[in-house]
Amino acid sequence: VNELWLVLGGALMGAVGPGISVLYATYGEVITERSGRINLGTEGCMMMGATFGFITTVQTGHLGLGVLAGALAGGLLALVVAFLAINRGANQLAAGIAVTLFGLGVTSFAGRSYVASSIHGLDPLPLPVLSGIPILGEALFRQDLLTYIAYALEAN
Amino acid sequence: MSTTGALPRGVAPPRLPTAFVRSLAAVGFALVAFTALLAVTGRDPFDAYAKVFRGTLGSRVGLAEIGVRMVPILLTALAAAIPARLGLINVGGEGQLYLGAWAATAMALFVGGPIWSLLPLMMAAGFAGGAFWAGTAMLLRHWRGVNEVISTLLMNYIAVLFVNVFVFGPWKNPAGFNYPYTRDFDAGAVLPSLFDSRLHAGIVLPLAAVVLAHLVLTRTRWGFNMRAIGGNAEASKRRGIPVARYMAAAVLVGGGVAGVAGMVEVSGVQHHLRPGISNGLGMLGFLASWLADHNPVTIVATSFLLALVSVSGDLLQFSADLPSAAMNVLVGLILFFVLTFRAPGRKAAA
């Protein structure tokens, strides 16, 4: 029984990190679809954010700037989808796929010389009390700031 | 061949030349932008282009490679174009290709036989595999109202993993040093090669399919009804056209054609099943169909273009020290300019 808890707890801890990245992408897509549009370029936007956020952090040594640069890069790419689909009346599925391919290519170009670099990511901020809950606290409340912001957005 | 001047007043000039000129201009702009990108990142673009030319259009080996690459792109393009006639969007060519490859491999490994019976059997199995995958998406639409764009797109990922289950598991070649490949096919399951090159007999399949699709769509009652449904499904239904049956048939045929692409990949190119047999060729097919406005004849040209770009990407990886994915920038740019140049308000090619 104890081992089962360990496995479950481990799975939960492993799932929260990657899940939060997808959750942010989902928020983005939800906002898009509220406007009656669909953005198939989300994958490309995520890659732009990852690559340019990382590069900015390596260059400036400042994580906050990296987060901003990542958001900006993703937003700029999504702007291309918006231009094609709204201003030019293009098929939004094709526009999204075009942008995903473009993002895939640009990031493989730009990120190439940074493959061996490393950054010190956001530090976990254990919440008082809550992080003391066995298993759940460990998995959910010993996370970084962006994770808590995602929780807050979810509660909204 | 412009006949605009000879046309009587009030008759619109033919659209094709303008569309063609626009597409050429789009490719031109994309090339200029890509050249600038190469130059800015410190590479010699013209050296790179010279190498690409020698490795593609400028040599027998290169031409054969384009042909090999073109087969799955053209077939998956048809898989998108046929349902598109009815206003259905099939983004699942990639997954249908994988299922077709899986089903054809099952025939090659477990049924076998002489080449004259085994190849048609594999083709039928590939068709059935792709049709099954596309049909599942249609059933979801029919029963639960699931949007086929989402279901076909997401089923791509399932198909890739489905194939992985077999090549990493029960079908793995016991003598294959633990690589996730099935054993190599017997001679009876391999499409014969042509001209002593990597080109194989499978190249006739997409060409035959294009001719057939063109004839059915333009010369038969079926094709007429399909266009009617694409124009207005509700009106067609009230006129007594069995719309649901047409939709099911178009999607099954489309998926089947993509499945044949998978059969051709394992039988003509790989000679075994392994993970990543397609790596996005089905997506290029969707784009080829879209760029051609789902016209089965124009698709040949757009598939050729995308096959050329795809082969060039692999070449640049070796010769110009570029990541292979860099060619995606060029594909993205081409699409960007094509989408930009198409007149606004034009009916979205759905």
Interface residues (C-beta under 8 A of the other chain):
Chain A: I38 L40 V80 F83 L84 N87 R88 G89 A90 N91 Q92 L93 A94 A95 I97 A98 V99 L101 F102 G103 L104 G105 V106 S108 F109 R112
Chain B: L37 T41 I89 V91 V149 L153 M283 F286 L287 W290 L322 P323 S324 A325 A326 M327 N328 V329 L330 V331 G332 L333 L335 F336 L339 T340 R342 A343 P344 G345 R346 A348 A349 A350
